[in-house]
Amino acid sequence: MESLMANSGYKGISRVDRPKKKTHGWYVRVRLDGNTHAKFFSDTAFDDAQDALFAAIDWRDETERDLGKPRTERRVILVSPHNRSGILGVRRSVKDAEPVYEVFWSPAPNELQRTSISIRKYGEEEAFRRACALRKQKEREVFGAELPARRNGHAAS
């Protein structure tokens, strides 16, 4: 097999070694809102593979920053086809026969936490406001920043 891509240990960065094509370097992908931003960092354009990797990491981090995507090694989901509230991680539901807004977040990979805010106690608007505020607080705790607001895959205005 001539083409070999191996994970670098850095999110979105893969090693490409194609000896027959004399292609050696790092391929970087930043995905957001269904769009992929990609760039190749050739070893020959830099002093060596390590310098090319450092340039690839810098480009990835800068591209994420420019797009408003938090820098994390974790997967970031900004839209869901199942979301009806307009705010990812917040949904209207019924708990113990009472209407609530449930707030979901993932403090660690493969770990899901949730809590609910009573609509009966706070009213529809205030319960929703509190649920959204709690979700944003959890995003700051998990990602170090709030996730950009998205509606139907596009930045909210």
C-alpha positions in Angstrom: 0.0 0.0 0.0 1.6 3.3 -1.1 -0.6 5.7 0.8 -0.4 5.7 4.5 -2.3 8.0 6.9 -1.7 7.7 10.6 -3.2 9.6 13.4 -0.7 12.1 14.9 -2.2 12.0 18.4 -3.6 15.5 17.8 -7.2 16.0 16.9 -7.7 16.6 13.2 -4.1 16.0 12.2 -2.9 13.0 10.3 0.5 11.9 9.0 0.8 11.3 5.3 3.8 9.2 4.0 3.7 8.3 0.3 7.3 7.3 -0.6 6.6 6.6 -4.3 5.1 10.1 -4.7 7.8 11.6 -2.4 5.0 13.1 -0.3 5.6 13.3 3.4 3.9 15.7 5.8 0.9 16.4 8.0 -2.7 16.8 6.7 -4.9 19.0 8.9 -8.7 19.1 8.9 -11.0 21.4 10.9 -14.7 20.6 10.6 -17.5 22.9 11.6 -21.1 23.3 10.4 -20.7 20.6 7.8 -17.7 22.4 6.2 -14.1 21.1 6.2 -11.1 23.4 6.2 -8.0 21.5 5.2 -4.3 22.1 4.6 -1.2 20.0 4.0 2.1 20.7 5.7 5.0 19.1 3.8 8.1 18.2 5.6 10.2 19.7 2.8 8.6 23.1 3.3 9.8 23.1 6.9 13.1 22.0 8.4 11.7 18.5 9.3 8.6 16.6 10.2 8.5 18.0 13.7 8.6 21.6 12.5 5.9 20.8 10.0 3.8 19.3 12.8 4.2 22.4 14.9 3.0 24.5 11.9 0.1 22.2 11.4 -1.0 22.5 15.0 -0.7 26.3 14.9 -2.8 26.5 11.7 -5.4 24.2 13.2 -5.7 26.2 16.4 -5.8 29.5 14.5 -8.5 28.2 12.1 -10.6 27.0 15.0 -10.2 30.3 16.7 -11.2 32.2 13.5 -14.3 30.0 13.1 -15.3 30.4 16.8 -14.8 26.7 17.6 -13.4 26.0 21.0 -10.0 24.4 21.1 -10.5 21.0 22.6 -9.4 17.4 21.8 -13.0 16.4 22.3 -15.6 16.2 19.6 -17.7 19.4 19.4 -21.3 19.1 18.2 -23.1 22.4 17.4 -26.3 21.2 15.7 -28.6 18.3 16.0 -31.5 17.3 13.8 -33.3 16.2 16.9 -33.2 19.5 18.7 -36.5 21.4 18.8 -35.7 24.1 21.4 -33.1 25.9 19.3 -30.5 25.5 22.0 -28.3 22.4 21.8 -28.5 20.5 25.1 -31.8 21.9 26.2 -35.2 20.3 25.6 -38.7 20.6 26.8 -39.9 17.5 28.4 -42.2 16.0 31.1 -40.8 14.6 34.3 -43.0 13.1 37.0 -46.1 14.4 35.1 -44.8 18.0 35.3 -43.4 20.1 32.3 -39.7 20.9 32.6 -36.7 22.0 30.5 -34.0 19.4 30.7 -30.4 20.4 30.4 -27.8 17.9 29.1 -24.0 18.1 29.1 -21.0 15.8 28.8 -18.3 16.6 31.4 -16.1 13.8 30.1 -16.1 11.5 27.1 -18.8 8.9 27.3 -20.4 10.6 30.4 -23.7 12.3 30.2 -25.2 14.5 33.0 -28.6 16.2 33.1 -30.8 18.2 35.3 -34.3 19.7 34.9 -35.9 23.1 35.6 -39.5 23.3 36.5 -41.8 25.2 34.1 -44.6 25.1 36.7 -42.3 26.7 39.3 -40.6 29.4 37.1 -43.0 29.8 34.1 -42.2 28.9 30.5 -39.9 31.9 29.7 -38.0 31.9 33.0 -37.5 28.2 33.0 -36.2 28.3 29.4 -33.9 31.3 30.3 -32.5 29.4 33.3 -32.0 26.2 31.3 -30.1 28.1 28.6 -27.9 29.9 31.2 -27.1 26.6 32.9 -26.2 25.0 29.5 -23.8 27.9 28.7 -22.2 27.6 32.1 -21.6 23.9 31.5 -20.1 24.6 28.1 -17.6 27.1 29.7 -16.7 24.4 32.3 -16.3 21.6 29.7 -14.8 23.5 26.7 -13.4 26.6 28.4 -15.8 28.8 26.3 -19.4 28.9 25.2 -20.1 27.2 22.0 -21.1 29.5 19.1 -24.9 29.7 18.8 -26.1 27.8 15.7 -29.5 27.5 14.0 -30.0 24.8 11.3 -26.3 24.5 10.9 -25.6 28.2 10.5 -24.3 30.8 12.9 -27.1 32.6 14.6 -27.3 36.3 13.9 
